[in-house]
Amino acid sequence: MLEYIYDHIEYPKVVIEEEIIGTTVVQFIVKNNGQIEFTRIARSIHPDADIACKELVESMPEWRAGRHLGLQVNVLYTVPIHFRLDNY
């Protein structure tokens, strides 16, 4: 998942221009059918970075559902996405 995120993240222009660094934390639920839903920003460094992170997570391919006691279940994920200028 992190490989996908860092291969596909697009730094917003303002983040580069203003040399904003830090970590945006995104939360989302992988539903029992593998769909990603209820994406939200748990920690923000800039509104444009929030939009980029949310769009990226929502564009990820469908997941395999989590399993508990043999049943497919919803799973909450919390993912930090680091913005560093040496990445760009």
VENZI-V986105 format. One record per helix or strand of 3 or more residues. SS is the DSSP state (alpha for helix, beta for strand). FROM is the first residue (numbers start at 0). LEN is the number of residues. If there is no record, write none. Layout:
ss & from & len
SS & FROM & LEN
SS & FROM & LEN
This chain:
ss & from & len
alpha & 1 & 7
alpha & 12 & 5
beta & 21 & 9
beta & 35 & 8
alpha & 46 & 12
beta & 65 & 3
beta & 70 & 3
beta & 74 & 9
alpha & 84 & 3
